[in-house]
């Protein structure tokens, strides 16, 4: 065997298995001396999530128990004062944390004098959350997709549902996309359809305040609604943002445009809107997400509407989940022939990416 062939075999069987691990693993050291090796995903509400080889589920570790953290990747780090930094975690002490800036925004450079390579020291309690980024825009995306299917022999029933959500974490903003569609078909009846979608942009302000822009779409058979489009703008605040729960409220204006079945005219109205969203996280078992939007019309006398949604998600593998949810839409002045309430109960199995 020639020297070149021997070198190639040596590389394939000895060196190659280690090349994928040399610079890609993160390490955590805990107060009790435990050393964890894997991939840090994020830290939210005082809980750090890490993917490890020895467990089908992601590990969740209290951030307060970590005394050292090492990673070759930068993070998007959010502080309590509303500042967001693209930085590497330089050092963790008992009550403080040091981060090294790698990509300051123009505002941070011009108004705060922060430059690449600067070290910022802050209290650990001031770190609200951080997300791992991989040096390009793809590392800022998170999402999930879920599918549901029901069938029955009676009337040849077939029901399909699709859910998906996608978020992008910027240095000063958060962008969200959501879709939920249900279609039910059975013999000798018209199909039943319900589609809901939204696009949300959230710009962070200091002290847990934010500006919110929101476009929503709704179509359902029960209320004879071909399409309802809402254009919302307002302010919001996190009431609390703690280890196991987040609660945020918003208020603003909504321009409502509606097209009902068999009515050619598109109806428009202006509404005040108050929204509330609550997330409860029971570590690696259940996630609960509840939201309520209440609308009071300024241009249609005594008209009020509300949209409520509740989802309970169970993560049974690293990136797979089961979800049970319900949504209720109420309108005290429905179109002629429609009902004032539409609701669904939905189960899906999905994948987090």
Residue pairs with C-beta under 8 A, 6 or more apart in sequence:
23 72
24 39
24 72
25 37
25 38
25 39
26 37
26 38
26 39
26 40
26 50
26 69
26 70
26 71
26 72
26 73
27 35
27 36
27 37
27 68
27 69
27 70
27 71
28 35
28 36
28 40
28 48
28 50
28 61
28 66
28 68
28 69
29 35
29 36
29 66
29 67
29 68
29 69
30 36
30 61
30 65
30 66
30 67
31 65
31 66
31 67
32 65
36 50
36 52
36 59
36 61
37 52
38 50
38 51
38 52
38 53
38 59
39 50
39 51
39 52
39 132
40 48
40 49
40 50
40 69
40 71
40 73
40 132
41 49
41 50
41 51
41 58
41 131
41 132
42 48
42 49
42 129
42 130
42 131
42 132
43 49
43 63
43 127
43 129
43 130
44 129
44 281
45 129
45 241
45 242
45 243
45 244
45 245
45 246
45 281
46 62
46 63
46 64
46 242
46 243
47 60
47 61
47 62
47 63
47 243
47 281
47 283
48 60
48 61
48 62
48 63
48 66
49 58
49 59
49 60
50 58
50 59
50 60
50 61
51 58
51 59
51 318
52 58
52 59
56 317
56 318
57 284
57 315
57 317
57 318
58 284
58 318
60 283
60 284
62 243
63 124
63 127
64 124
66 92
67 92
67 94
68 92
69 89
69 92
71 88
71 89
71 132
73 132
73 133
73 134
73 135
73 139
74 86
74 87
74 88
74 102
74 103
74 132
74 133
74 135
75 86
75 87
75 88
75 89
75 130
75 131
75 132
75 133
76 84
76 85
76 86
76 130
76 131
76 133
76 140
76 169
76 171
77 84
77 85
77 86
77 87
77 89
77 99
77 127
77 129
77 130
78 84
78 127
78 128
78 129
78 130
78 204
79 85
79 122
79 126
79 127
79 128
80 125
80 126
80 127
80 128
80 207
80 208
81 126
81 206
81 207
82 204
82 205
82 206
82 207
82 208
82 209
83 108
83 206
84 170
84 171
84 172
84 204
85 99
85 101
85 104
85 108
85 120
85 171
86 101
86 102
86 103
86 104
86 133
86 171
87 99
87 100
87 101
87 102
87 120
88 99
88 100
88 102
89 97
89 98
89 99
89 130
90 98
90 99
90 100
90 119
91 97
91 98
92 98
92 124
95 123
95 124
95 125
96 121
96 122
96 123
96 124
97 121
97 122
97 123
97 124
97 127
98 119
98 120
98 121
99 119
99 120
99 122
100 117
100 118
100 119
100 120
101 108
101 114
101 115
101 116
101 117
101 118
101 119
101 120
102 116
102 117
103 116
103 171
104 114
104 115
104 116
104 118
105 171
105 172
107 172
108 114
109 115
114 120
128 241
131 140
131 142
131 169
132 139
133 139
133 140
137 168
140 168
140 169
140 170
141 166
141 167
141 168
142 166
142 167
142 169
142 352
142 353
143 164
143 165
143 166
143 167
143 352
143 353
144 163
144 164
144 165
144 321
144 350
144 351
144 352
144 353
145 162
145 163
145 164
145 350
145 351
145 353
146 162
146 163
146 164
146 321
146 323
146 348
146 349
146 350
146 351
147 161
147 162
147 163
147 348
147 349
147 350
148 159
148 160
148 161
148 162
148 163
148 346
148 347
148 348
148 349
149 158
149 159
149 160
149 161
150 157
150 158
150 159
151 157
151 158
151 159
154 186
155 186
155 187
155 188
155 189
156 186
156 187
157 184
157 185
157 186
158 184
158 185
158 186
159 182
159 183
159 184
159 185
160 182
160 183
160 184
161 180
161 181
161 182
161 183
161 346
161 348
162 179
162 180
162 181
163 179
163 180
163 181
163 323
163 346
163 348
163 350
164 177
164 178
164 179
165 176
165 177
165 178
165 179
166 176
166 177
167 174
167 175
167 176
167 177
168 174
168 175
168 176
172 203
172 204
173 201
173 202
173 203
173 204
174 200
174 201
174 202
174 204
175 199
175 200
175 201
175 202
176 198
176 199
176 200
176 201
176 202
177 197
177 198
177 199
177 200
178 196
178 197
178 198
178 200
179 195
179 196
179 197
180 195
180 196
180 197
180 327
180 346
181 193
181 194
181 195
181 196
182 192
182 193
182 194
182 195
182 344
182 346
183 191
183 192
183 193
183 194
184 191
184 192
184 193
185 191
185 192
190 221
191 221
192 221
192 222
193 219
193 220
193 221
194 219
194 220
194 221
194 222
194 342
194 344
195 217
195 218
195 219
195 220
196 216
196 217
196 218
196 219
196 327
197 216
197 217
198 214
198 215
198 216
198 217
199 214
199 215
199 216
200 212
200 213
200 214
200 215
201 212
201 213
201 214
202 210
202 211
202 212
202 213
202 236
203 210
203 211
203 212
204 210
205 211
208 237
208 238
208 241
209 235
209 236
209 237
210 235
210 236
210 237
211 234
211 235
211 236
212 232
212 233
212 234
212 235
212 236
212 250
212 252
213 232
213 233
214 230
214 231
214 232
214 233
215 229
215 230
215 231
215 232
216 228
216 229
216 230
216 232
217 227
217 228
217 229
217 230
218 225
218 227
218 228
218 307
218 329
219 225
219 226
219 227
219 228
220 329
220 342
222 338
222 339
222 341
222 342
223 329
223 331
223 334
223 335
223 338
223 339
223 340
223 342
224 260
224 261
224 262
224 334
224 335
224 337
224 338
225 258
225 259
225 260
225 261
225 335
225 338
226 259
226 260
226 261
227 258
227 259
228 256
228 257
228 258
228 259
229 256
229 257
229 258
230 254
230 255
230 256
230 257
231 254
231 255
231 257
232 252
232 253
232 254
232 255
232 273
233 252
233 253
234 250
234 251
234 252
234 253
234 273
235 250
235 251
235 252
236 248
236 249
236 250
236 251
236 275
237 248
237 249
237 250
238 246
238 247
238 248
239 247
239 248
239 249
240 246
240 247
244 280
244 281
244 282
244 283
245 278
245 279
245 280
245 281
246 277
246 278
246 279
247 276
247 277
247 278
247 279
248 276
248 277
249 274
249 275
249 276
249 277
250 273
250 274
250 275
250 276
251 272
251 273
251 274
251 275
252 272
252 273
253 270
253 271
253 272
253 273
254 270
254 271
254 272
254 273
254 295
255 268
255 269
255 270
255 271
256 268
256 269
256 270
256 271
256 295
256 297
257 266
257 267
257 268
258 266
258 267
258 268
258 269
259 266
259 267
260 267
260 335
260 338
263 335
269 297
269 298
269 299
269 300
269 303
270 297
270 298
270 299
271 295
271 296
271 297
271 298
271 305
272 295
272 296
272 298
273 293
273 294
273 295
273 296
274 293
274 294
275 291
275 292
275 293
275 294
276 291
276 292
277 289
277 290
277 291
277 292
278 288
278 289
278 290
278 291
279 287
279 288
279 289
279 290
280 287
280 288
280 289
281 287
281 288
282 288
284 315
285 314
285 315
286 312
286 313
286 314
287 311
287 312
287 313
287 315
288 310
288 311
288 312
288 313
289 309
289 310
289 311
289 313
290 308
290 309
290 310
290 311
291 307
291 308
291 309
292 306
292 307
292 308
293 306
293 307
293 308
294 304
294 305
294 306
295 304
295 305
295 306
296 303
296 304
297 303
297 304
297 305
300 333
302 332
302 333
303 331
303 332
303 333
304 332
305 329
305 330
305 331
305 332
306 328
306 329
306 330
307 327
307 328
307 329
307 330
308 327
308 328
308 329
308 330
309 325
309 326
309 327
309 328
310 325
310 326
310 327
311 323
311 324
311 325
312 323
312 324
312 325
313 321
313 322
313 323
314 321
314 322
314 323
315 321
315 352
316 322
319 351
319 352
319 353
320 349
320 350
320 351
320 352
321 349
321 350
321 351
321 352
322 347
322 348
322 349
322 350
323 346
323 347
323 348
323 349
323 350
324 345
324 346
324 347
325 345
325 346
325 347
325 348
326 343
326 344
326 345
326 346
327 343
327 344
327 346
328 341
328 342
328 343
329 341
329 342
329 343
330 340
330 341
331 340
331 341
332 340
333 340
334 340
